[in-house]
Amino acid sequence: MPAGGHENVGYRRLFESDGLTFGAGFPLTGANRSTPTVADELRLAKHAETVGFDGLWARDVPTYWPKFGDAGQTFDTWPWLSHVAAHTDDVALGTSSVVLTLRHPIHVAKSAATVDQLSDGRLVLGVASGDRDPEYPAFGVDREERGDLFRESVEALRTLWREEFPELEGRWGSLEGDLDVVPKPTAETIPLLPTGHARQSREWIAEHGDGWLFYHLPERTLEDYLADWREAAGKKPFAIAVQVELTDDPTADPEHLHLGFRAGVEWFREYFARLEAMGLDHAIVGIRNDDREAALSTFADEIIDQP
């Protein structure tokens, strides 16, 4: 769906087109249980941009919990995206997703606006309430208050970006009228895409979000979600993340992976065509092949660039 006149450059890159766009999720090297090689990550990020991916998405994982199974892309979201911004040109830079309940909204507002300015407006924020139980006591947060804290953070971010010297109060603290948070973003606000349900109703997300970012869903479930979302949110975009492993045989039938599929490019081409017909606006692809550069190229040639 069209971006609806949003001034943020990254948002328009992802959602201005009437068709389905694609992003790639860090870590592009697949090294999600240990520190990825920075040079390899940047090489693949530039390659993904060159071959036609519209977005690069960084995860926010404050602590490594081995039981959960991964450490995201390991590096903190804000310096990492600033580094990626310096090594790319036009691709949108997204978070999938910043855990608002574990971060102070003033820090988020300042850090995000800084990355947005350094990237010339390419930042789009997926935002979440969190899903790793041990992190809440580590940050002194009551997990049962996640929903309220999330809503307060969204309200605070909007106000901090839009107003000069705002007066604002929440469980996180209070800001008097003689203090401001700078820089401001390149547009009136940085787009916010709640992730999953974030302990909120669909109606709240439709009203307060600039779109909805979701996990991989079975096609029938996704179809229902999209229909309900259009009824609640109109043309605001809907995006999902999906794991992809391309087989050597382009005609291979799909095998289920966790949050995605292993299949030939012909099946994936038909699969994403079906999702586009349903009204999906953006897919964040997690490439699972050992040769990431070749797989990114194949995906772009065989799926992104196909009419």
PyMOL commands that set and color helices and strands:
alter all, ss='L'
color gray80, all
select helices_A, chain A and resi 9-15+38-51+77-86+100-102+105-118+135-138+143-162+202-208+219-233+265-278+292-304
alter helices_A, ss='H'
color red, helices_A
select strands_A, chain A and resi 21-25+55-58+92-99+123-128+168-170+173-175+192-194+212-214+238-246+255-257+260-263+282-287
alter strands_A, ss='S'
color yellow, strands_A
deselect
rebuild
show_as cartoon
